[in-house]
Amino acid sequence: MPHVTADDGAKIFYKDWGTDGSPVLLSHGWPLNSDAWEATALFLARNGHRAIAHDRRGHGRSSQTWHGNEMDTYADDLACLIEHLDLRDLTLVGHSTGGGEVVHYIGRHGTSRVSKVVLVSAVPPLMLRTGDNPEGLPPETFDAIRAGEAANRSQLYRDLADGPFFGHNRRQDVDQGFRDAFWLQSMACGHRAAYECIAAFSATDFRPDLAKIDVPTLVVHGDDDQIVPFEVGGKRSAEMIDGAVLKVYEGSGHALPDTDRNRLHTDLLAFIDA
């Protein structure tokens, strides 16, 4: 299996599909791995692009390190992968936590290799409610996730999959296969990595990173997202990124790469090829 070695020796697994066209790097959400982007990677590769997706450290097939389960290290791991593959004219696509990872990469490493950014149901600018971020979610929201992770993480992932992650609690219409895949990928994440990543995606302040984005950016968000509410995430990110294009999927939830796959693929390809 292909891996790149991070600065501290951690092995970061990645997939690299397609050889022609501009590269697109897909960053996954918590507590998933690159398998969450397989359908999109296949679609992009079939449509003339090079699709790369990695397993964040602690997730999937990457090293389960004790330390480094925070956004600075995630962003630096991403930089190692981008430099290892010498990716240029790159489109960065991040879903959920992956959206935080790609904007924090830009905040730390700039856009010299990046041509476009796509944020899908992404966690920036800041999910946690603080004194200067009253629009955020209360700390108790994330404490409850941590408590579930500590007590019975398998059941937590079942509850998320059957409930708010896909919006199955709204309409009971999400295929069992999608929900099973979420549980399977989540259980492949290391316990410590999954626990610590909750703070990484909820409490990292991405506002300074958003201010450094100087390339065309597409923000896609469902207005019924129960994980990263639209008003907390996509709406505010689009307002903070100069010239960002915002697409709101009415009635849609958090897991757009699965539940709204065809529409998302169409919008992605149109934006990347524009």
Secondary structure, 3 states (H helix, E strand, C coil): CCEEECCCCCEEEEEEECCCCCEEEEECCCCCCHHHHHHHHHHHHHCCCEEEEECCCCCCCCCCCCCCCCHHHHHHHHHHHHHHCCCCCEEEEEECHHHHHHHHHHHHHCCCCEEEEEEECCCCCCCECECCECCCECHHHHHHHHHHHHHHHHHHHHHHHHCCCCCHHHHCCCCHHHHHHHHHHHHCCCHHHHHHHHHHHHHCCCHHHHCCCCCCEEEEEECCCCCCCCCCCHHHHHHHCCCCEEEEECCCCCCHHHHCHHHHHHHHHHHHHC
